[in-house]
Amino acid sequence: MYYHASPTKALQILIPHTSNHGIPLLYLSAKRENTLPYLSNAVELYGKRSGRFPTGPYHKWASYGFTAQGILRLEEYYPHAVEETYKGIPGYIYTVESDKNIKKQQDIPDAFTSEYPMIPVSCEYIPDAYEAILAAAREGKITIQRYEEISDSKRQWIEVSVRQQLKETNRAEYQAFLKAKFSFLQE
């Protein structure tokens, strides 16, 4: 079984969409908990809350990594990012059966993709993504690296990376998000 997260209710078919990588794919995981971060997008949420709506799809934001054991680690790149992004946000986790069109994604543990639409066999309603993330963390299925726990070298990497992203993007809503969340951009 494979899992796919969406904010959209009652999907009868899961359709590949173009992501930041520019290729239309349907993203799946062999671990249900690894789909939880995709129930909300910090950039989209900021756009909705601030009234800065894009002309096209929102830039995807996913600040996570994996432990040496392959456990998903949500990383807060700015204070209270996890709570701010997920608290009170409902969504759905769809399950699909194994299929010959599902391919292993080499650079992310337990991640898979399909170039083809898939029909879900079940759907789980998640009333609050933040509570689901905290429950998965309590069960040891994911970890959360809070902003206060990030090392100085990681903070330096975040600053370099965010400055580079700001320089390279032409998306106004993504620029606004970065400037709002990272105070070092105001210096």
N, C-alpha and C positions, 0 to 999 in steps of 0.2 A: 504494500500500500504506500501511496505517496500523498503528500499534503500540500495544499495551496491556500494562502490567506487572501481575503478580499474584504473590503468594507461593504461590498454589494450583496444584498440578500437575494436568495432564490435563483442563483445562476443555474441554468439548465445545461450550459456548455461553457467550458473554460477556454477562452480564446487567447492565443499568443498576442502580446503587445510589445511595441518597441520600447526598450528601456534606455538608460543612459548609454548603453553600448551600441545602440543604433540597429540592433537586429531583433525582429519580432520573435519572441520566445515565450513559452509558458514556463514559469519557474516553479519548481516543486522541491520538496524535501522528504527524505525518508524518515525524518524526525518531526513530529507534530510541533514540538516546542520551538523548533528552529523557524517556523513560519510566523510566530507571534510578533516579531518586530515589523512585519509587513502589514499589520492591521492598521497602522497609522504612518503617515509620512510627515516629519517635522516641517518640511518646507511647505507642503500643501496646507497643513494646519495653520502655520504662520500666515500664509496667504489668505486663508478664509477669515482668520481672526483679525487681521489687519486691513482687510479689504483690498489687498494687492493680488488680484487674480491674474493668472497668465492668459495669454492668447492661445496657448496649446497645453499639452500635458505638463504637469509639474516635474521639476528636476527631482530625482529620487535621492533620498537621504537615508543612509544606513550606516551608522557608526557602530560597527561590531567587528569582532575578530573571533578567534577560537583558541581555547586552551590547548596545551600539548596533548591532552587526551581527546581533543576533538569536540569539546563542549562549547557551545555558543557563548560568547562573552559580549554582552551589551556594554558599550563604552560611552560614558558621558563626556562629550567634548566640551560642554559648557555646563554650568551649575543647574541641577534639577532637570536635566534634559529628558531623562526617562519618564519621570512623573508628568512633566509638562506635555510630552508627546503622546502618552498613552492613557493617562488617567481619565476615566469616564468615556473612553472611545469604544463603541461596540464594533463588532465585525464577525466574520464567518470564516471557518476553516473547512475547506472542501477536501474530500478524500477521493482519490482516483485509484483504480487498480493498475497493476503492472501492465505495461504495454511495450511492444517492440519499438515504438517511436520515442520512448523515454531514453535519454542519453545522460550519462554521468557527466557532471560539470567538474572538470579536473581541479580547479583552483579553490573550491569551497567544499569542506567536508559535508557529506550526506546530501549534497545539492544535485538536482537533476533538472533537465530541461526537455521541452518538446517543441518542435517546430509546428506541430499540428494541434488543432483543438481537441479537447478531451471532455468526456461526459463524466461528471462527478457521480459517485455511488452513494455519497452521504454528505451531510452538511452539519457542522456544529456551530451553534450560536455562541459567541463570546460576548457577554454583556459589558465587560470592562477589561480592555486589553492590559491595563496596568496591573490589575488584580491577577489576571492570568499569568503575567510575567513574574510577579512576585511569588505566586504559587509554584511555578516551574523552578524558580530560584531556590525556594525552600526545599523542593524535592531533589535538588542537585542536578537538574536537567539543563539549566543555564546558569550563568553567573552575571552579576552586574558590577561593573567597575565604575564606582561613583567618581565624579569629577574631583573630589577631595583626595582620592586615592591615586590619581594619575601621577606618574613620576615626572620630574622636571624634563627629562629627555623626551618623554611622550608629549608633554605640553609644547615643547619646542617644535617637535614634528607636526603637531596640530597647527601651530601658528604658520609654519612654512607651507603646509598643505592648504590651509584655508586661504592664505594670501595668494597662492598660485591659482586656486579655484576661482577666486574673485577676479583675478587678472584674466583668466581664460574664458569665463562664461559671458554670454551675451544675453542671458535670461534675467530680466529685471527683477522678477520675484525671488530668484535665487540670490542675486546681489543684495536685495533688501533683507532677506533672511540672514545671510552671512554677517552683514553690518549690524543687524539687531542683536545677534547672539554672541558675537565675538568682539569684546570691548577693545582688544588690541588693534582692530581695524579703525578705530576712532582716533588713535594716537597720531 
